[in-house]
Amino acid sequence: MLCPVIYSNPALAEAATNLAARLAQPCLGLVAARDVAPATYVLALTEAGLQLQQTGAKAHGPVWVDFNAGSADHRRQYGGGRGQMIAKAVGLKTGIRPQVLDATAGLGGDAFVLASLGASLVMQERNPIVHALLGDGLARLGADARAELQAVHARMQLLPHGADSTRTMPRAQVIYLDPMFPAREKSAAVKKEMAAFHNLVGEDDDQATLLDLALAQAEYRVVVKRPRKAPALAGREPTLSLAGKSSRFDIYPLKKMPEGLVPA
């Protein structure tokens, strides 16, 4: 998909040019996103970070990864700790801190929560533009001087782009999947991030392959995040599900986690 790179300051020109070359996208220079055509989205390198911006007069706000503040950091501090469904789903509790492979990392929101709660995260993201956004967010997280965020960053590893989870998936104690699903009928209910993702990435159409690989590579369990009323991934019913208001976690246990489990 065409997604040109632009930048907001001449000092960012070299970095923007290098990014465009790495992503095989054109670099349009110092222009405003609203003035770019015919592309639907652009990657804007700004002083604040790398942002995915919609073009045109009625564009929604930018999509970017910001672990240091906003909703991500609020969820880290006040999200409910290890009582959260996602923590229960991956088996995270006192005395058990598994290594989790997030094989469909996206913008890294769930991985950040799990790393904040003590799990060790390895992340894969096959879309090059989403991978670039996530890498930029992780870099800014690593540059934050706060000790608690440095500790979280140390538990998050993003594999290089090209490590496609449908072809190569490393062994892990727990594998977490959150594949793209079809857009809802009511577009007003879809968050701007999801609207951007459906336009940019599309639906994951190889979900059966993804689940088969995860079940082969997970040591203790596979966890799949789904919309609350969606069918089971690839039609394969889980052993256990934890359901909330809008989403649920389907769990495929392979072996009981021992007490004292830490990343291998």
C-alpha positions as CSV (number, residue, x, y, z in Angstrom):
1,M,0.0,0.0,0.0
2,L,1.2,3.5,-0.8
3,C,2.1,5.4,2.4
4,P,4.6,8.2,1.7
5,V,6.8,9.6,4.3
6,I,6.8,13.3,5.2
7,Y,8.5,15.3,8.0
8,S,7.7,18.3,10.1
9,N,11.1,19.9,10.5
10,P,14.1,20.2,8.1
11,A,16.3,18.6,10.8
12,L,14.4,15.4,10.3
13,A,15.0,15.2,6.6
14,E,17.8,12.6,6.7
15,A,15.9,10.3,9.1
16,A,12.8,10.6,7.0
17,T,14.7,9.8,3.8
18,N,16.3,6.7,5.4
19,L,12.9,5.5,6.8
20,A,11.3,5.9,3.4
21,A,14.1,3.9,1.8
22,R,13.7,1.1,4.4
23,L,10.0,0.9,3.8
24,A,10.2,1.3,0.0
25,Q,8.0,4.3,0.1
26,P,8.4,7.8,-1.5
27,C,9.6,10.7,0.7
28,L,7.6,13.8,-0.1
29,G,9.5,16.2,2.2
30,L,8.3,19.0,4.3
31,V,4.6,19.0,3.4
32,A,1.3,18.8,5.4
33,A,-0.6,15.5,5.4
34,R,-3.8,17.2,4.2
35,D,-2.0,18.3,1.0
36,V,-0.9,14.8,0.0
37,A,-2.7,13.0,-2.8
38,P,-3.6,10.3,-3.9
39,A,-2.3,8.5,-0.8
40,T,-4.9,7.8,1.9
41,Y,-2.3,7.8,4.7
42,V,1.2,9.2,5.2
43,L,3.9,8.4,7.8
44,A,4.8,11.7,9.4
45,L,8.1,12.0,11.2
46,T,7.6,14.7,13.8
47,E,9.5,16.0,16.9
48,A,7.0,14.0,19.0
49,G,7.5,10.8,17.2
50,L,6.5,8.8,14.1
51,Q,2.8,9.2,13.3
52,L,0.4,7.6,10.8
53,Q,-1.8,10.4,9.5
54,Q,-4.8,10.3,7.3
55,T,-4.9,12.8,4.4
56,G,-7.6,15.1,3.2
57,A,-9.8,17.7,4.8
58,K,-11.8,15.4,7.1
59,A,-8.9,13.3,8.4
60,H,-9.0,11.8,11.9
61,G,-6.2,12.5,14.3
62,P,-2.8,10.8,14.1
63,V,-2.2,7.2,15.1
64,W,1.1,6.6,16.9
65,V,2.6,4.6,19.8
66,D,3.1,6.5,23.0
67,F,3.9,4.3,26.0
68,N,5.2,7.2,28.0
69,A,2.0,9.0,28.6
70,G,-1.7,9.1,27.8
71,S,-4.0,6.0,27.8
72,A,-1.2,3.5,27.7
73,D,0.6,4.8,30.8
74,H,-2.8,5.3,32.6
75,R,-3.6,1.7,32.0
76,R,-0.2,0.7,33.3
77,Q,-0.8,2.6,36.6
78,Y,-4.5,2.1,37.1
79,G,-5.7,-0.7,34.9
80,G,-6.3,-3.2,37.7
81,G,-2.9,-5.0,38.0
82,R,-2.8,-8.8,37.6
83,G,-6.6,-8.9,38.1
84,Q,-7.0,-7.9,34.5
85,M,-8.5,-10.5,32.2
86,I,-5.4,-10.4,29.9
87,A,-3.1,-11.2,32.9
88,K,-5.3,-14.1,33.9
89,A,-5.5,-15.4,30.3
90,V,-1.7,-15.6,29.9
91,G,-1.4,-17.1,33.4
92,L,0.4,-14.2,35.0
93,K,0.2,-14.2,38.8
94,T,2.4,-14.1,41.9
95,G,5.2,-16.6,41.4
96,I,4.5,-17.1,37.6
97,R,6.0,-14.6,35.1
98,P,5.9,-16.3,31.8
99,Q,7.7,-15.4,28.6
100,V,5.0,-14.3,26.1
101,L,5.4,-14.2,22.4
102,D,3.0,-11.6,21.0
103,A,2.9,-12.9,17.4
104,T,0.5,-10.1,16.2
105,A,1.8,-7.2,18.1
106,G,0.2,-4.3,16.2
107,L,0.8,-1.1,18.2
108,G,1.9,-3.0,21.2
109,G,-0.8,-2.0,23.7
110,D,-1.4,-5.4,25.2
111,A,2.3,-6.3,25.2
112,F,3.0,-3.1,27.1
113,V,0.4,-4.0,29.7
114,L,1.8,-7.5,30.2
115,A,5.4,-6.2,30.4
116,S,4.2,-3.7,33.0
117,L,2.8,-6.6,35.1
118,G,6.1,-8.5,35.0
119,A,5.9,-10.7,31.9
120,S,8.7,-10.9,29.4
121,L,7.5,-10.0,25.9
122,V,8.9,-10.9,22.5
123,M,6.9,-9.2,19.7
124,Q,6.4,-9.9,16.0
125,E,4.7,-7.6,13.5
126,R,4.6,-8.4,9.8
127,N,3.2,-5.1,8.4
128,P,6.3,-2.9,7.8
129,I,4.5,0.4,8.5
130,V,2.9,-0.8,11.8
131,H,6.3,-2.3,12.7
132,A,8.0,1.1,12.2
133,L,5.4,2.8,14.4
134,L,5.9,0.2,17.1
135,G,9.7,0.4,16.9
136,D,9.5,4.2,17.2
137,G,7.3,4.0,20.3
138,L,9.7,1.5,21.9
139,A,12.7,3.7,21.2
140,R,11.0,6.6,23.0
141,L,10.0,4.3,25.9
142,G,13.7,3.3,26.2
143,A,14.8,6.9,26.3
144,D,12.5,7.8,29.2
145,A,14.4,8.4,32.4
146,R,11.8,7.0,34.8
147,A,13.0,3.8,36.4
148,E,9.7,2.1,36.2
149,L,9.4,2.6,32.5
150,Q,13.0,1.6,31.9
151,A,12.1,-1.7,33.7
152,V,9.1,-2.2,31.4
153,H,11.2,-1.5,28.3
154,A,13.8,-4.0,29.3
155,R,11.1,-6.7,29.2
156,M,9.9,-5.8,25.7
157,Q,11.8,-7.1,22.6
158,L,10.6,-6.4,19.0
159,L,11.9,-8.8,16.5
160,P,13.2,-7.4,13.2
161,H,10.7,-6.9,10.4
162,G,10.6,-9.9,8.2
163,A,10.0,-12.3,11.1
164,D,6.5,-13.1,9.7
165,S,4.6,-15.1,12.3
166,T,2.8,-17.1,9.7
167,R,6.1,-18.5,8.4
168,T,8.4,-18.4,11.4
169,M,7.4,-18.3,15.0
170,P,10.0,-18.8,17.8
171,R,9.3,-21.1,20.7
172,A,7.8,-19.4,23.7
173,Q,6.2,-20.4,27.0
174,V,2.9,-18.6,26.1
175,I,1.9,-17.3,22.6
176,Y,-0.6,-14.5,22.3
177,L,-2.6,-13.8,19.2
178,D,-4.8,-10.8,18.3
179,P,-5.4,-11.2,14.6
180,M,-7.2,-8.6,12.6
181,F,-10.9,-9.3,12.2
182,P,-13.5,-7.7,9.8
183,A,-14.5,-4.1,10.4
184,R,-17.8,-3.6,12.1
185,E,-20.9,-2.4,10.2
186,K,-21.2,0.8,12.3
187,S,-18.1,2.7,11.4
188,A,-18.8,5.4,14.1
189,A,-18.1,2.7,16.7
190,V,-14.7,1.9,15.3
191,K,-11.7,3.7,16.9
192,K,-9.4,5.7,14.7
193,E,-6.7,3.1,15.2
194,M,-8.9,0.3,14.0
195,A,-10.1,2.3,11.1
196,A,-6.5,3.0,10.1
197,F,-5.6,-0.6,10.5
198,H,-8.4,-1.9,8.4
199,N,-7.5,0.5,5.6
200,L,-3.7,-0.1,5.9
201,V,-3.4,-3.8,6.9
202,G,-6.7,-5.4,6.0
203,E,-8.0,-8.6,7.6
204,D,-5.7,-11.5,8.5
205,D,-6.8,-14.2,6.1
206,D,-4.3,-16.9,7.3
207,Q,-5.7,-17.3,10.8
208,A,-5.8,-21.1,10.7
209,T,-2.0,-21.2,9.8
210,L,-1.3,-18.7,12.6
211,L,-3.1,-20.8,15.2
212,D,-1.5,-24.1,14.0
213,L,2.0,-22.5,14.3
214,A,1.2,-21.1,17.7
215,L,-0.1,-24.4,19.0
216,A,3.1,-26.1,17.7
217,Q,5.5,-23.5,19.2
218,A,3.8,-22.7,22.6
219,E,5.1,-24.7,25.6
220,Y,2.2,-24.0,28.0
221,R,-0.7,-22.3,26.3
222,V,-2.0,-20.2,23.4
223,V,-4.2,-17.2,24.1
224,V,-6.3,-15.6,21.4
225,K,-8.0,-12.2,21.8
226,R,-11.4,-12.0,20.0
227,P,-14.4,-9.7,19.8
228,R,-16.8,-10.9,22.4
229,K,-19.4,-12.3,20.0
230,A,-17.0,-13.5,17.2
231,P,-16.6,-17.2,16.4
232,A,-13.5,-19.0,17.6
233,L,-10.4,-18.5,15.6
234,A,-10.3,-20.8,12.5
235,G,-13.4,-22.5,14.0
236,R,-11.3,-24.2,16.7
237,E,-13.1,-24.1,20.0
238,P,-10.9,-23.2,23.0
239,T,-10.9,-25.1,26.3
240,L,-11.6,-21.9,28.3
241,S,-12.8,-18.4,27.5
242,L,-12.7,-15.2,29.6
243,A,-15.2,-12.7,28.3
244,G,-15.6,-9.0,29.0
245,K,-18.0,-6.4,27.7
246,S,-16.4,-6.1,24.2
247,S,-13.8,-8.7,23.9
248,R,-12.8,-12.2,25.2
249,F,-9.7,-14.3,25.6
250,D,-9.8,-17.9,24.2
251,I,-7.3,-20.1,26.0
252,Y,-5.8,-23.3,24.5
253,P,-3.9,-24.9,27.4
254,L,-1.1,-27.3,26.5
255,K,0.5,-28.0,29.8
256,K,0.1,-26.7,33.4
257,M,2.4,-23.8,34.3
258,P,4.6,-24.7,37.3
259,E,4.9,-22.4,40.3
260,G,8.0,-20.2,40.0
261,L,7.9,-20.1,36.3
262,V,10.0,-17.3,34.8
263,P,11.3,-16.7,31.3
264,A,13.5,-19.5,30.1
